[in-house]
Amino acid sequence: MNSIKLRSPAKINLFLRVLGRRSDGYHEIETLFQEIELADEIILRETTGRTKLKVFGAPELESGENIIFKALKWIESFSGRKFNLEIDLYKKIPVAAGLGGGSSNAAAFIVGVKKLFDLHWLDLDILAPLTASIGADVPFFLYGGSAIGEGIGEKLTRVCLELPDEVILVNPGFPVSTAKIFGEIPKTLTGEMRKGILKRLYGESKDARSFLHNDLQPVAERLHPGISEALTALRRAGIKEPLMSGSGPTVFGFSDGGTFDPQSLMVSRPCKVWKTRPVKKGITVD
């Protein structure tokens, strides 16, 4: 039986600014994506039976609503072929956490199907922009590394950053609805589309620390006080300028030299803490 194993990495947003609401209901943004080492693992096996998904660590994701099935329908439509697969997904990236786990899984699935069935004619540069219909972050994960995202995040400019040795992640232990967070944003905007500033900032500095900003953070903190507590805990543990990733609730900070001790984090609620690092290569195939 033909099979393939893939690593499906998470991301953090070093910068996220909402420019305005578009006529189609989506929000125009500018963001700076950075991929990190924390990753899920996906194993694809060709089968003669119907496609099945098994999720280890999050069995509640074993439904037809999983974004992997959306990616399957997309690549079947795009390629004009039918694919029957057994899919094993080993979840390490928390769900609805602002780390892009679902979009990363969809991108890794597409990469895996492309390789498993030798679809060499499917050019990545052509595929990537079109996969935004699966999820706004999917195009980024097909490339990985560091990139500026514009539009809804799908218009990418790959960049080179000066990156820290270590990224500390703290997940407060509850999911956050991206739609709900964005639903609050129009209340803080004037109604006119703002001009982007991220590319200018990148022209002035390549240091990852110089970008740290997230327009969604004040809204998310107001709706979910546990995010504020996690940020405060990182500051008290010596992490400078911690930030929320995406629409939350995961927060992160930088620690050079591997000196951060997770035991120093003082929080009143159960949290998950990871010491990880930035990566420059994206989805990998074993």
Backbone bond lengths (Angstrom), bond angles and torsions (degrees), N, CA, C in turn:
res aa  C-N    CA-C-N  psi(-1)  N-CA   C-N-CA  omega(-1)  CA-C   N-CA-C  phi
1 M - - - 1.469 - - 1.527 109.71 -
2 N 1.322 117.14 127.97 1.465 120.99 177.99 1.525 109.83 -71.85
3 S 1.330 115.76 135.41 1.463 119.94 178.92 1.513 109.85 -147.17
4 I 1.332 115.18 164.67 1.458 121.22 -179.83 1.523 108.55 -151.29
5 K 1.346 116.64 144.65 1.462 122.19 179.11 1.524 108.90 -117.44
6 L 1.334 116.41 135.76 1.457 121.12 -177.57 1.520 111.08 -132.08
7 R 1.341 115.92 147.45 1.459 122.30 169.92 1.516 107.96 -98.65
8 S 1.328 116.32 130.26 1.460 123.91 -173.65 1.529 108.00 -118.01
9 P 1.355 118.29 93.94 1.463 121.61 -169.98 1.529 114.05 -76.65
10 A 1.322 114.74 160.80 1.466 122.31 173.01 1.529 109.78 -89.67
11 K 1.328 116.15 174.77 1.470 121.89 175.54 1.514 109.35 -137.88
12 I 1.311 114.78 161.68 1.454 121.68 166.45 1.531 107.50 -123.42
13 N 1.322 116.01 156.63 1.465 121.23 174.04 1.522 108.04 -103.86
14 L 1.322 116.02 111.93 1.462 120.11 178.17 1.530 111.36 -74.01
15 F 1.320 115.00 -23.62 1.462 121.52 -177.51 1.523 106.90 -151.23
16 L 1.339 116.75 136.30 1.462 120.26 176.29 1.523 107.81 -149.85
17 R 1.312 115.38 118.41 1.463 121.37 -178.50 1.525 108.85 -130.39
18 V 1.325 116.26 129.42 1.462 121.93 179.22 1.523 108.54 -90.40
19 L 1.331 116.07 123.70 1.466 120.59 -176.45 1.522 112.64 -91.78
20 G 1.330 116.69 -28.12 1.456 119.81 -180.00 1.515 111.42 160.75
21 R 1.322 114.63 172.16 1.460 121.28 180.00 1.525 109.49 -95.66
22 R 1.329 116.61 131.19 1.452 121.69 -178.82 1.529 111.11 -87.27
23 S 1.321 115.63 167.98 1.465 120.59 -178.73 1.521 112.30 -66.32
24 D 1.358 116.91 -22.70 1.465 120.01 179.34 1.526 112.45 -86.35
25 G 1.335 117.35 3.36 1.456 121.29 177.49 1.518 114.01 95.21
26 Y 1.327 117.17 -18.13 1.461 120.33 177.56 1.529 110.23 -78.58
27 H 1.335 115.52 162.44 1.455 120.64 178.14 1.528 110.07 -103.10
28 E 1.317 114.97 132.98 1.461 121.25 173.44 1.526 107.12 -77.22
29 I 1.327 115.94 131.02 1.465 119.78 -178.37 1.527 110.24 -134.14
30 E 1.301 114.98 169.12 1.465 121.74 163.79 1.519 105.82 -133.80
31 T 1.328 116.20 133.96 1.458 120.10 -174.23 1.515 109.88 -146.53
32 L 1.313 115.15 156.14 1.457 121.43 175.64 1.521 107.86 -115.97
33 F 1.330 115.43 108.07 1.456 122.05 -179.46 1.529 110.11 -84.53
34 Q 1.330 115.74 142.56 1.460 120.91 169.44 1.528 109.16 -138.76
35 E 1.319 115.07 121.71 1.465 119.64 179.08 1.523 109.84 -77.59
36 I 1.334 116.10 148.92 1.462 121.30 -179.65 1.526 110.40 -129.39
37 E 1.326 114.63 168.76 1.463 120.77 -171.95 1.530 113.44 -72.01
38 L 1.323 118.15 -29.84 1.462 120.77 177.51 1.524 109.06 -53.78
39 A 1.340 117.06 128.14 1.464 119.00 -172.68 1.516 111.89 -151.14
40 D 1.333 114.93 151.23 1.460 122.33 166.40 1.527 108.30 -85.80
41 E 1.320 115.65 166.91 1.466 121.31 175.04 1.525 108.55 -122.91
42 I 1.311 116.21 136.20 1.468 121.63 179.21 1.524 109.51 -125.79
43 I 1.316 116.11 131.55 1.462 121.57 174.23 1.527 107.93 -117.18
44 L 1.322 116.19 126.13 1.461 122.53 178.06 1.530 109.00 -111.55
45 R 1.333 115.94 132.44 1.463 121.05 176.10 1.519 108.92 -127.88
46 E 1.301 115.50 131.64 1.460 120.05 175.33 1.523 109.38 -69.96
47 T 1.324 117.53 137.78 1.456 121.70 -178.64 1.523 109.65 -141.04
48 T 1.327 115.77 160.26 1.468 120.35 176.29 1.521 111.28 -90.58
49 G 1.334 116.41 -12.07 1.465 121.10 179.03 1.514 111.25 -88.69
50 R 1.331 115.31 -170.56 1.457 119.48 179.70 1.527 110.38 -76.17
51 T 1.306 115.49 157.86 1.458 121.23 -178.54 1.534 110.40 -66.83
52 K 1.344 114.94 133.15 1.459 121.70 179.23 1.516 109.14 -130.33
53 L 1.337 115.66 143.40 1.460 122.06 178.17 1.518 109.72 -119.74
54 K 1.331 116.46 127.08 1.454 122.88 174.16 1.522 107.98 -118.17
55 V 1.343 116.82 125.33 1.465 120.98 -177.86 1.522 109.00 -114.30
56 F 1.313 115.81 115.76 1.462 121.96 179.18 1.527 109.23 -93.14
57 G 1.306 115.90 124.90 1.461 120.42 -178.18 1.512 113.57 98.83
58 A 1.336 117.59 -15.35 1.470 121.36 177.96 1.524 108.56 -155.55
59 P 1.344 117.87 66.69 1.467 120.65 -175.59 1.523 113.91 -60.79
60 E 1.334 117.70 -18.66 1.462 120.17 178.65 1.532 111.63 -65.89
61 L 1.330 116.86 -14.04 1.465 121.01 179.02 1.526 113.22 -86.42
62 E 1.326 117.11 0.84 1.465 120.86 -178.53 1.530 110.91 -83.27
63 S 1.313 116.08 62.47 1.460 120.21 -179.85 1.519 109.63 -135.11
64 G 1.303 115.00 167.43 1.455 120.24 178.44 1.510 113.23 -66.59
65 E 1.355 117.18 -10.05 1.457 121.33 178.71 1.525 112.27 -84.20
66 N 1.334 116.99 -8.70 1.462 119.86 179.81 1.526 109.81 -59.86
67 I 1.326 116.80 137.06 1.459 121.44 -176.37 1.527 112.49 -60.40
68 I 1.331 117.00 -21.73 1.472 119.56 177.06 1.520 110.78 -62.13
69 F 1.332 117.75 -37.38 1.465 119.75 177.88 1.526 110.66 -68.41
70 K 1.312 116.88 -33.24 1.464 120.30 175.27 1.528 109.91 -65.00
71 A 1.338 115.64 -41.16 1.464 120.23 177.49 1.530 110.99 -65.78
72 L 1.335 116.66 -36.60 1.469 120.65 178.08 1.527 110.29 -62.63
73 K 1.332 117.22 -48.46 1.468 120.26 179.20 1.529 110.59 -61.76
74 W 1.333 116.27 -37.26 1.460 120.12 -178.90 1.523 110.85 -64.48
75 I 1.339 117.58 -49.81 1.467 119.30 -175.71 1.530 111.33 -72.52
76 E 1.343 117.65 -28.66 1.467 119.11 173.98 1.523 110.27 -65.73
77 S 1.322 116.77 -42.49 1.458 120.75 178.95 1.523 111.11 -66.24
78 F 1.331 116.63 -42.12 1.457 121.05 -176.55 1.528 111.82 -69.44
79 S 1.337 116.24 -38.83 1.470 120.22 -176.11 1.526 113.36 -90.27
80 G 1.354 116.53 -18.38 1.455 119.73 -176.82 1.513 113.13 74.90
81 R 1.349 116.51 22.00 1.466 121.52 -178.97 1.525 110.63 -126.05
82 K 1.318 114.99 159.83 1.472 122.02 176.10 1.519 107.71 -106.26
83 F 1.348 116.76 134.54 1.455 121.41 -179.63 1.527 109.55 -122.19
84 N 1.331 116.59 125.67 1.467 122.69 176.49 1.522 108.16 -108.00
85 L 1.318 116.06 120.73 1.456 120.23 -170.62 1.519 112.29 -139.71
86 E 1.320 115.00 147.32 1.464 121.98 163.61 1.519 105.79 -99.80
87 I 1.324 116.31 123.45 1.461 121.35 -174.45 1.523 109.09 -116.98
88 D 1.334 117.01 120.03 1.458 122.27 173.37 1.519 108.00 -108.17
89 L 1.332 116.21 119.68 1.461 122.01 -179.77 1.529 108.62 -114.84
90 Y 1.324 116.22 118.91 1.463 122.28 178.62 1.532 107.73 -102.55
91 K 1.353 116.17 106.29 1.460 121.67 -173.01 1.533 112.10 -85.62
92 K 1.309 115.24 124.64 1.459 123.08 169.93 1.529 110.58 -121.37
93 I 1.337 116.19 -27.38 1.464 121.22 176.43 1.526 108.16 -78.00
94 P 1.323 118.95 125.02 1.474 119.91 179.81 1.525 111.98 -62.83
95 V 1.323 115.36 152.76 1.466 122.36 -175.17 1.530 110.50 -86.25
96 A 1.345 116.37 142.11 1.477 122.90 178.86 1.518 110.19 51.18
97 A 1.358 114.91 51.26 1.456 120.55 -170.93 1.517 114.34 -119.15
98 G 1.345 118.30 0.89 1.454 120.29 -177.66 1.512 113.53 82.63
99 L 1.335 117.39 12.25 1.464 122.28 -177.27 1.526 112.99 -109.61
100 G 1.333 116.83 1.34 1.464 120.59 174.10 1.510 115.47 73.18
101 G 1.325 117.96 22.96 1.458 120.05 -175.94 1.516 114.13 -57.45
102 G 1.338 117.64 -44.65 1.458 120.86 -179.26 1.516 112.17 -64.19
103 S 1.338 117.13 -46.03 1.460 120.90 179.18 1.522 111.17 -64.06
104 S 1.329 116.36 -37.84 1.458 120.04 176.83 1.529 111.07 -63.40
105 N 1.335 116.98 -42.25 1.465 120.98 177.36 1.523 111.30 -60.22
106 A 1.344 116.38 -42.82 1.465 120.20 179.61 1.524 110.95 -63.21
107 A 1.344 116.14 -43.87 1.462 119.93 179.38 1.524 111.61 -64.71
108 A 1.340 116.71 -43.36 1.463 120.35 179.09 1.524 110.58 -63.53
109 F 1.324 117.04 -38.27 1.463 121.09 177.78 1.527 110.33 -60.55
110 I 1.328 117.50 -45.43 1.458 121.00 179.41 1.533 111.05 -62.63
111 V 1.330 116.84 -43.73 1.467 120.98 177.06 1.534 110.12 -60.29
112 G 1.344 116.07 -42.06 1.462 120.17 -179.17 1.517 112.92 -65.63
113 V 1.334 116.85 -44.27 1.472 120.51 178.90 1.523 110.23 -63.86
114 K 1.322 116.22 -41.39 1.468 121.13 179.21 1.524 110.92 -58.21
115 K 1.332 116.03 -43.22 1.470 119.96 -178.39 1.528 112.08 -78.39
116 L 1.335 117.00 -43.06 1.461 121.42 -176.56 1.524 111.82 -61.38
117 F 1.333 115.93 -37.88 1.467 120.09 -177.46 1.531 112.23 -104.44
118 D 1.334 116.13 14.82 1.465 122.82 174.93 1.535 112.03 52.80
119 L 1.319 115.38 49.29 1.465 120.32 178.82 1.526 109.01 -89.92
120 H 1.335 116.07 59.36 1.459 121.53 -174.05 1.525 112.33 -64.86
121 W 1.317 116.55 -20.08 1.464 120.45 -178.64 1.532 112.71 -76.86
122 L 1.331 116.96 -10.64 1.466 120.61 176.97 1.529 108.51 -82.10
123 D 1.320 116.84 98.90 1.460 122.43 -175.84 1.537 110.65 -76.27
124 L 1.334 116.19 130.49 1.462 121.12 -176.50 1.521 112.12 -60.45
125 D 1.321 117.28 -39.69 1.458 120.28 -178.13 1.530 111.96 -66.00
126 I 1.325 116.34 -27.53 1.463 120.24 176.00 1.525 110.45 -82.52
127 L 1.342 116.14 -40.43 1.462 121.64 -178.00 1.523 112.94 -64.19
128 A 1.337 115.80 -47.51 1.463 120.91 -165.94 1.528 114.23 -53.27
129 P 1.341 119.80 -53.02 1.479 118.18 -177.40 1.529 112.83 -61.67
130 L 1.340 116.39 -31.11 1.459 120.40 -176.71 1.523 112.51 -72.89
131 T 1.337 116.66 -24.50 1.470 119.82 -177.32 1.515 113.04 -74.36
132 A 1.341 117.72 -4.10 1.474 119.94 175.56 1.518 110.98 -61.30
133 S 1.339 117.70 -21.48 1.466 120.51 177.02 1.525 111.35 -68.97
134 I 1.323 117.40 -19.28 1.474 122.14 175.45 1.525 109.43 -81.97
135 G 1.321 116.01 -46.10 1.466 122.79 179.39 1.512 108.51 -171.26
136 A 1.325 117.39 143.41 1.468 121.30 -172.82 1.518 113.29 -60.33
137 D 1.349 117.98 -29.72 1.463 120.71 -177.23 1.529 113.16 -91.32
138 V 1.325 118.26 -5.90 1.469 120.82 -176.67 1.525 111.69 -59.96
139 P 1.352 120.03 -44.96 1.467 118.53 178.71 1.524 113.17 -55.70
140 F 1.346 117.27 -40.93 1.469 119.19 178.81 1.521 111.29 -59.70
141 F 1.325 117.32 -45.91 1.457 119.74 -175.71 1.526 112.83 -66.91
142 L 1.320 117.98 -23.70 1.461 119.47 176.16 1.531 111.21 -66.51
143 Y 1.338 116.55 -24.75 1.470 121.33 177.34 1.530 111.43 -101.62
144 G 1.328 116.19 -49.10 1.454 120.96 -179.83 1.517 113.37 78.83
145 G 1.335 115.64 -167.83 1.455 121.25 179.64 1.509 112.77 73.61
146 S 1.325 116.27 -128.65 1.469 123.20 -179.52 1.518 108.49 -123.14
147 A 1.331 117.48 136.42 1.460 119.67 -179.24 1.520 110.91 -158.96
148 I 1.315 115.56 145.90 1.463 122.32 168.48 1.521 107.27 -84.11
149 G 1.332 116.72 132.32 1.452 121.94 176.78 1.519 110.58 -114.63
150 E 1.329 116.58 131.04 1.463 121.95 177.27 1.524 109.13 -124.65
151 G 1.336 117.06 179.92 1.463 120.13 -173.39 1.519 107.93 71.88
152 I 1.330 117.38 -122.87 1.467 120.71 171.69 1.533 109.90 -98.24
153 G 1.337 114.88 12.66 1.459 122.40 -178.84 1.511 112.80 112.92
154 E 1.341 116.27 -5.45 1.463 120.38 -173.17 1.524 113.91 -89.33
155 K 1.343 117.47 -16.58 1.469 121.08 179.17 1.522 107.69 -89.78
156 L 1.318 116.46 107.59 1.454 121.45 -166.39 1.520 113.36 -108.82
157 T 1.333 114.50 142.16 1.458 122.49 169.64 1.521 106.22 -127.72
158 R 1.308 116.79 113.94 1.459 119.72 -178.90 1.523 109.80 -72.29
159 V 1.339 116.23 139.37 1.464 121.12 -175.83 1.525 109.78 -134.38
160 C 1.330 114.60 164.09 1.469 121.76 174.84 1.521 108.19 -114.01
161 L 1.330 116.23 126.16 1.456 121.21 -176.80 1.522 111.30 -118.32
162 E 1.317 115.25 154.12 1.460 121.17 167.84 1.531 105.82 -85.35
163 L 1.321 116.39 112.92 1.462 121.49 -169.02 1.521 111.95 -109.21
164 P 1.331 117.77 150.20 1.464 121.53 177.07 1.528 110.96 -73.70
165 D 1.336 115.03 167.24 1.465 119.91 178.67 1.528 111.74 -71.85
166 E 1.324 116.18 -33.75 1.457 119.40 -168.70 1.527 110.56 -143.93
167 V 1.330 115.03 142.50 1.469 121.87 175.15 1.529 107.92 -117.34
168 I 1.321 116.38 128.04 1.461 121.70 176.73 1.521 107.80 -100.47
169 L 1.324 116.78 124.24 1.464 122.43 177.62 1.513 109.74 -109.60
170 V 1.317 116.12 138.29 1.467 121.44 173.22 1.522 107.87 -129.83
171 N 1.324 115.47 120.09 1.467 120.66 176.39 1.518 108.29 -108.88
172 P 1.356 117.83 120.26 1.473 121.15 -174.93 1.526 114.94 -68.78
173 G 1.326 117.53 -6.57 1.461 119.21 172.67 1.511 115.93 95.56
174 F 1.329 117.90 14.88 1.467 120.02 176.55 1.534 108.06 -137.83
175 P 1.336 117.84 150.65 1.470 120.36 178.32 1.518 111.03 -81.05
176 V 1.313 115.99 158.75 1.460 122.31 176.65 1.523 108.60 -129.35
177 S 1.316 116.54 137.74 1.453 121.93 178.41 1.526 110.06 -84.48
178 T 1.326 116.23 115.89 1.463 120.61 177.76 1.526 110.84 -59.50
179 A 1.333 116.05 -42.30 1.469 120.27 -178.87 1.529 110.91 -60.73
180 K 1.329 116.99 -39.61 1.465 120.51 -179.28 1.528 111.23 -66.66
181 I 1.337 116.41 -41.36 1.466 120.01 179.47 1.523 110.27 -64.08
182 F 1.328 116.73 -48.24 1.463 120.10 179.59 1.530 111.13 -65.23
183 G 1.317 116.21 -29.24 1.459 119.70 178.79 1.516 113.17 -63.64
184 E 1.335 117.04 -24.27 1.455 121.83 178.73 1.522 112.75 -86.30
185 I 1.325 116.97 -19.54 1.464 121.21 -173.24 1.522 114.13 -62.22
186 P 1.364 120.57 -40.91 1.474 119.26 -178.38 1.528 113.95 -54.64
187 K 1.316 116.58 -24.78 1.459 120.33 -179.39 1.535 111.59 -67.65
188 T 1.337 116.44 -19.67 1.460 120.43 -177.93 1.530 112.13 -102.38
189 L 1.338 118.39 -1.16 1.458 122.12 -178.02 1.526 111.08 -104.02
190 T 1.318 116.47 159.18 1.456 121.20 -177.49 1.522 112.82 -84.65
191 G 1.317 117.12 -17.18 1.460 121.10 -176.50 1.513 112.12 107.93
192 E 1.339 117.79 -21.58 1.446 121.77 176.16 1.522 109.71 -93.78
193 M 1.341 116.58 143.80 1.458 121.12 179.12 1.528 109.73 -67.71
194 R 1.323 116.40 127.03 1.457 120.47 178.48 1.532 110.53 -78.83
195 K 1.318 116.26 156.48 1.459 120.71 176.65 1.519 109.95 -86.41
196 G 1.324 116.26 144.09 1.456 120.89 179.30 1.517 112.02 -72.51
197 I 1.331 115.92 147.96 1.462 121.35 179.09 1.526 112.41 -126.35
198 L 1.342 117.47 -8.37 1.462 120.59 -169.57 1.527 112.12 -65.00
199 K 1.318 117.94 -42.37 1.469 118.97 -179.03 1.527 111.25 -64.91
200 R 1.319 116.37 -34.18 1.471 118.93 175.48 1.523 110.19 -65.36
201 L 1.339 116.65 -43.20 1.466 120.44 178.77 1.519 111.33 -61.65
202 Y 1.339 116.11 -39.23 1.462 119.82 179.17 1.533 110.43 -66.09
203 G 1.317 117.05 -33.61 1.466 120.25 176.77 1.515 112.50 -66.29
204 E 1.335 116.89 -23.26 1.464 121.83 -178.13 1.523 112.67 -91.72
205 S 1.327 117.62 -25.92 1.464 120.34 -177.12 1.528 110.36 -156.59
206 K 1.325 115.44 144.48 1.467 121.25 176.22 1.533 111.18 -108.95
207 D 1.334 116.86 1.28 1.460 121.88 -178.63 1.521 110.03 -76.45
208 A 1.322 117.43 122.53 1.465 122.11 -177.37 1.526 111.91 -55.60
209 R 1.318 116.92 -32.43 1.464 120.80 -177.57 1.529 113.03 -68.72
210 S 1.303 117.74 -19.29 1.462 120.38 -174.73 1.528 113.01 -82.68
211 F 1.343 117.73 -3.05 1.457 120.70 -175.58 1.530 114.03 -104.97
212 L 1.294 118.64 -10.83 1.459 122.85 -164.31 1.527 114.17 -56.01
213 H 1.328 115.35 105.87 1.468 122.35 -179.28 1.529 108.72 -163.42
214 N 1.343 116.34 143.24 1.458 121.04 178.01 1.535 109.35 -149.31
215 D 1.337 116.66 110.68 1.471 121.38 178.83 1.526 112.61 -61.83
216 L 1.328 117.54 -25.25 1.460 120.89 -176.17 1.532 112.69 -80.90
217 Q 1.320 116.54 -16.41 1.466 119.76 -173.04 1.532 113.62 -62.61
218 P 1.331 120.84 -47.24 1.476 118.97 -179.93 1.522 113.00 -59.55
219 V 1.340 116.43 -38.78 1.466 120.05 178.50 1.522 110.10 -64.78
220 A 1.342 116.24 -47.68 1.461 120.31 -177.89 1.527 111.76 -64.36
221 E 1.328 117.39 -38.08 1.467 120.63 178.40 1.521 110.89 -64.83
222 R 1.325 116.51 -38.50 1.468 119.79 179.98 1.532 110.68 -66.00
223 L 1.320 117.06 -39.87 1.461 121.43 -178.66 1.526 112.62 -79.61
224 H 1.340 116.71 -27.39 1.468 121.38 -174.80 1.535 109.55 -135.20
225 P 1.309 118.64 89.45 1.464 121.66 -177.68 1.532 113.89 -57.21
226 G 1.331 118.15 -22.97 1.458 120.72 178.91 1.518 112.89 -61.25
227 I 1.332 116.88 -25.09 1.464 120.71 177.17 1.523 109.91 -68.97
228 S 1.331 116.81 -43.70 1.468 121.10 177.20 1.517 110.98 -60.08
229 E 1.330 115.84 -39.96 1.468 119.67 -179.85 1.525 110.91 -64.23
230 A 1.330 117.24 -41.62 1.463 120.92 179.37 1.530 111.22 -64.74
231 L 1.340 116.82 -40.80 1.461 120.66 177.83 1.534 111.08 -63.89
232 T 1.314 116.01 -43.45 1.463 120.44 178.78 1.524 110.95 -62.69
233 A 1.336 116.61 -40.74 1.466 120.82 179.58 1.527 110.99 -61.79
234 L 1.326 117.24 -39.92 1.467 120.00 178.12 1.529 110.83 -65.22
235 R 1.334 116.73 -41.99 1.464 119.59 179.25 1.521 110.51 -61.99
236 R 1.333 116.99 -44.15 1.466 120.76 -179.72 1.519 112.22 -65.72
237 A 1.341 116.13 -24.82 1.469 120.65 178.87 1.528 111.81 -85.99
238 G 1.339 116.46 3.32 1.458 120.01 175.21 1.511 115.64 97.85
239 I 1.340 117.24 7.31 1.462 120.49 178.50 1.525 108.85 -87.17
240 K 1.313 116.25 121.36 1.461 121.01 -179.20 1.527 110.84 -83.41
241 E 1.313 115.50 140.03 1.471 123.81 174.56 1.537 114.10 49.83
242 P 1.332 118.79 54.41 1.473 119.16 174.88 1.520 110.31 -65.12
243 L 1.318 116.19 155.83 1.460 121.32 -174.32 1.515 109.62 -143.14
244 M 1.322 116.39 151.56 1.461 121.58 172.51 1.529 109.14 -82.07
245 S 1.303 116.85 141.96 1.468 121.67 177.49 1.524 110.50 -94.76
246 G 1.321 117.10 132.67 1.458 121.59 177.32 1.520 111.66 56.19
247 S 1.338 115.59 -133.06 1.467 120.74 178.57 1.519 111.37 -93.96
248 G 1.348 116.67 10.23 1.458 121.69 175.69 1.519 112.82 82.34
249 P 1.362 113.72 -177.46 1.461 128.12 7.25 1.524 114.87 -92.35
250 T 1.349 118.49 -0.56 1.464 119.79 -176.44 1.523 110.62 -65.29
251 V 1.323 115.63 136.20 1.464 122.02 175.87 1.519 108.20 -117.39
252 F 1.332 115.96 160.40 1.458 119.10 -177.14 1.521 110.10 -146.89
253 G 1.315 114.94 164.83 1.456 122.64 173.75 1.513 108.82 -156.03
254 F 1.332 116.42 170.09 1.458 121.92 -176.62 1.521 110.60 -106.04
255 S 1.324 115.19 141.44 1.459 121.33 176.73 1.520 108.09 -138.06
256 D 1.317 116.99 112.95 1.461 120.35 179.32 1.521 110.88 -85.14
257 G 1.317 115.68 143.62 1.459 120.53 174.26 1.509 115.32 82.65
258 G 1.321 118.58 2.67 1.464 120.47 176.46 1.504 114.19 67.01
259 T 1.348 118.02 31.07 1.466 120.80 -175.95 1.519 113.77 -92.06
260 F 1.332 118.14 -7.73 1.464 120.49 -176.20 1.527 110.86 -71.35
261 D 1.335 115.49 133.36 1.465 122.11 177.29 1.528 108.79 -109.05
262 P 1.349 117.99 113.52 1.465 120.06 179.79 1.522 113.52 -55.66
263 Q 1.334 117.29 -26.22 1.458 120.81 -179.93 1.531 112.21 -68.00
264 S 1.345 115.97 -15.57 1.464 119.42 -178.93 1.521 111.83 -81.30
265 L 1.315 116.90 -4.91 1.465 120.91 -177.29 1.525 109.53 -81.93
266 M 1.331 116.71 117.37 1.451 122.15 -177.08 1.531 109.45 -103.16
267 V 1.334 116.93 105.13 1.465 122.05 178.82 1.524 109.16 -134.06
268 S 1.329 115.63 152.21 1.463 119.89 -177.38 1.526 112.08 -90.47
269 R 1.320 117.24 -15.88 1.464 121.33 -177.84 1.519 109.43 -113.35
270 P 1.355 118.27 156.45 1.470 120.25 176.67 1.523 110.25 -63.49
271 C 1.330 116.62 127.19 1.460 122.32 178.90 1.529 109.52 -129.92
272 K 1.302 115.64 153.53 1.459 120.58 171.74 1.519 108.07 -101.40
273 V 1.330 115.40 134.05 1.462 121.13 -178.08 1.525 108.71 -124.98
274 W 1.324 115.71 132.81 1.467 120.67 176.73 1.521 109.57 -126.11
275 K 1.331 115.97 142.07 1.455 122.21 165.16 1.527 105.80 -103.84
276 T 1.306 116.58 114.75 1.460 121.04 -177.47 1.526 107.80 -133.73
277 R 1.323 117.26 -168.62 1.459 119.24 -179.81 1.519 110.15 -149.90
278 P 1.319 117.68 159.43 1.467 120.29 176.93 1.532 109.76 -69.48
279 V 1.313 116.42 149.65 1.466 121.22 175.50 1.523 108.60 -130.07
280 K 1.323 115.40 157.95 1.456 121.46 -175.56 1.507 112.53 -113.58
281 K 1.325 118.87 -1.28 1.459 119.58 -174.21 1.493 114.84 -112.51
282 G 1.143 134.53 -15.58 1.451 127.04 173.72 1.525 114.36 81.93
283 I 1.320 116.08 -151.81 1.457 123.29 -177.42 1.517 108.95 -61.94
284 T 1.343 115.64 132.67 1.458 119.61 177.71 1.517 109.49 -121.59
285 V 1.335 115.44 150.13 1.458 123.14 -179.25 1.508 109.01 -113.55
286 D 1.344 116.64 126.04 1.484 120.43 177.53 1.526 110.07 -90.61
